[in-house]
Amino acid sequence: MSHAGRAAEPDKRTLRRELRAVRGRLTADDVQEAAAALAVRALELPELAGARTVAAYVSVGGEPGTLALLDALRARHVRVLLPALLPDNDLDWGEYTGADSLARVQHGGKMALFEPSGARLGPEAVTGADVVLLPGLAVDARGMRLGRGGGSYDRVLARLERAGAHPALVVLLYGSEVVGRVPEEEHDRPVHAVVTPSGVRRFPSGT
């Protein structure tokens, strides 16, 4: 890792802590209201309008809610893939077929996650997605995403690159989490767009 990369990680930890604190102050009503608006905005994306397969995730805690969006995609007959966390922090994938296809899974001391309860499709399944919806804590004006810190989606993005797959990469955030600049490391890759409850912003990487 370069000197810049070593410097970025403590900066990332500090920023993550600050952003999580803000999310922690949101009420359940705040999160629900934002989730409904987020689904409406996301469905305006042309990439989602034309997608046959979307890799997504189930939000937890104060994250921008995704369930309304997942159900709206299914109503459009889109195949929705959801991640299942593996012991090494990589992600397997399964299909979302409604709320009854989710299982609450506790991973050690980490926050419990909602994962697909059906058949596992393998880590490579994400390479067939037309759009990948990414969790995060912030994105900057260049489209650089600040992830949650586990490294799972770094592996997903590297897998897409190795496979020569080029889905639209979209991060789902609150409006206040679109910031001037986030610290970056050499392996970080920009996303194409961010969706917030108030709208969509595209980045140069998507042109």
C-alpha positions in Angstrom: 0.0 0.0 0.0 1.3 3.5 -0.8 1.9 6.2 1.8 -1.3 7.9 0.6 -3.2 4.6 1.1 -1.8 4.2 4.7 -2.9 7.8 5.4 -6.3 7.3 4.0 -7.4 4.5 6.3 -7.3 6.5 9.6 -9.1 9.3 7.8 -11.7 6.8 6.6 -12.2 5.4 10.1 -12.8 8.9 11.5 -15.2 9.9 8.7 -17.1 6.6 9.1 -17.5 7.2 12.8 -18.9 10.7 12.3 -21.3 9.6 9.6 -22.6 6.6 11.6 -23.2 8.9 14.5 -25.4 11.1 12.3 -27.3 8.0 11.1 -27.7 6.8 14.6 -29.7 9.9 15.5 -32.4 9.2 12.8 -35.8 8.0 14.0 -37.6 5.0 12.5 -40.0 7.4 10.9 -37.0 9.3 9.3 -35.7 6.1 7.8 -39.1 4.9 6.5 -39.9 8.3 4.9 -36.4 8.4 3.3 -36.8 4.8 2.0 -40.0 5.6 0.2 -38.5 8.6 -1.5 -35.3 6.7 -2.3 -37.3 4.0 -4.1 -39.1 6.6 -6.2 -35.9 8.4 -7.2 -34.0 5.1 -7.9 -36.7 3.9 -10.2 -36.2 7.0 -12.4 -32.8 5.7 -13.3 -32.7 4.6 -17.0 -30.2 1.9 -16.0 -32.8 0.3 -13.6 -35.6 0.8 -16.1 -33.7 -1.4 -18.6 -32.2 -3.9 -16.1 -33.0 -7.6 -16.1 -30.9 -8.4 -13.1 -30.0 -6.1 -10.2 -27.6 -6.9 -7.4 -28.8 -5.1 -4.3 -28.8 -5.5 -0.5 -31.1 -5.3 2.5 -30.5 -2.1 4.5 -29.9 -2.4 8.3 -30.1 0.1 11.1 -30.0 3.7 10.0 -29.0 2.9 6.4 -31.2 4.4 3.6 -34.0 1.8 3.4 -34.0 -0.6 0.4 -36.9 -2.9 0.9 -39.4 -0.6 -0.9 -37.0 -0.5 -3.8 -36.5 -4.3 -3.9 -40.2 -4.9 -4.0 -40.7 -2.3 -6.7 -38.0 -3.9 -8.8 -39.7 -7.3 -8.4 -43.0 -5.8 -9.4 -41.2 -4.8 -12.7 -40.2 -8.5 -13.1 -36.5 -7.7 -12.4 -34.4 -10.5 -11.0 -33.0 -9.2 -7.7 -29.9 -10.7 -6.2 -29.0 -10.2 -2.5 -25.7 -10.9 -0.8 -24.9 -13.4 1.9 -21.7 -12.7 3.9 -19.1 -15.5 3.8 -16.6 -16.2 6.7 -13.8 -14.4 4.8 -16.0 -11.3 4.2 -16.6 -12.2 0.6 -20.2 -12.3 -0.7 -22.2 -15.1 -2.0 -25.6 -14.3 -3.7 -29.1 -15.5 -3.6 -32.4 -14.4 -5.3 -34.9 -12.1 -3.5 -38.5 -13.3 -4.0 -40.2 -11.2 -1.3 -39.9 -10.5 2.4 -40.5 -14.2 3.2 -37.3 -15.1 1.3 -35.1 -13.3 3.9 -33.5 -14.8 6.9 -32.0 -12.8 9.8 -28.4 -13.9 10.2 -26.1 -13.0 13.1 -22.4 -12.9 12.1 -20.4 -13.0 15.3 -20.3 -9.7 17.1 -21.4 -7.8 14.0 -24.8 -6.4 13.3 -27.4 -9.0 12.2 -28.0 -9.0 8.5 -31.0 -10.0 6.4 -29.8 -12.5 3.7 -31.6 -14.6 1.1 -32.8 -17.9 2.5 -32.9 -19.8 -0.8 -30.3 -21.4 -2.9 -26.8 -19.9 -3.1 -25.7 -18.9 -6.6 -22.0 -18.4 -5.9 -19.8 -15.3 -5.6 -19.6 -15.0 -9.4 -23.4 -14.5 -9.8 -22.9 -10.7 -9.4 -21.0 -10.6 -12.7 -24.3 -11.2 -14.5 -26.0 -8.1 -13.0 -26.9 -5.1 -15.2 -26.9 -2.8 -12.1 -25.1 -3.2 -8.8 -26.6 -1.2 -5.9 -23.9 -0.5 -3.3 -24.2 0.4 0.3 -21.9 3.1 1.6 -21.5 6.0 4.1 -20.6 8.8 1.7 -19.6 9.6 -1.9 -17.7 12.6 -3.2 -17.9 14.9 -6.2 -15.7 12.4 -8.2 -17.9 9.4 -7.4 -15.5 7.9 -4.9 -17.5 5.9 -2.4 -16.7 5.5 1.3 -17.7 2.0 2.2 -18.7 0.5 5.5 -15.2 -0.8 6.1 -15.6 -4.5 5.8 -14.0 -4.8 2.4 -16.8 -7.1 1.0 -17.7 -4.7 -1.8 -14.1 -4.1 -2.7 -14.0 -7.8 -3.5 -17.2 -7.5 -5.5 -15.8 -4.6 -7.6 -12.5 -6.5 -8.2 -14.5 -9.6 -9.3 -16.5 -7.5 -11.8 -13.2 -6.0 -13.1 -11.6 -9.5 -13.5 -14.7 -10.8 -15.3 -14.8 -7.8 -17.7 -18.3 -7.0 -16.4 -19.4 -3.4 -16.6 -22.7 -3.0 -14.7 -23.9 0.4 -13.6 -22.6 1.1 -10.1 -25.0 3.0 -8.0 -24.6 4.0 -4.3 -27.7 4.7 -2.1 -27.2 7.5 0.5 -28.9 10.4 2.3 -28.4 13.8 0.7 -26.0 15.0 3.5 -23.7 12.1 2.7 -22.8 13.5 -0.7 -19.6 15.4 0.3 -16.7 17.3 -1.2 -14.1 14.6 -1.0 -13.6 11.2 0.7 -10.2 9.6 1.4 -9.2 7.1 -1.2 -6.9 4.1 -1.6 -5.3 2.7 -4.7 -8.0 -0.1 -5.0 -11.0 2.3 -4.7 -13.1 2.7 -7.8 -15.6 5.4 -8.6 -19.3 4.7 -8.9 -21.5 6.0 -11.8 -24.3 7.6 -9.8 -25.7 8.2 -6.3 -29.4 8.1 -5.4 -30.6 10.1 -2.4 -34.2 10.7 -1.3 -34.1 14.0 -3.1 -32.7 12.9 -6.4 -29.9 11.4 -8.6 -26.4 12.7 -9.3 -24.2 11.2 -11.9 -20.4 11.2 -12.0 -17.8 11.5 -14.8 -17.1 7.7 -14.5 -20.6 7.1 -15.8 -20.2 9.1 -19.0 
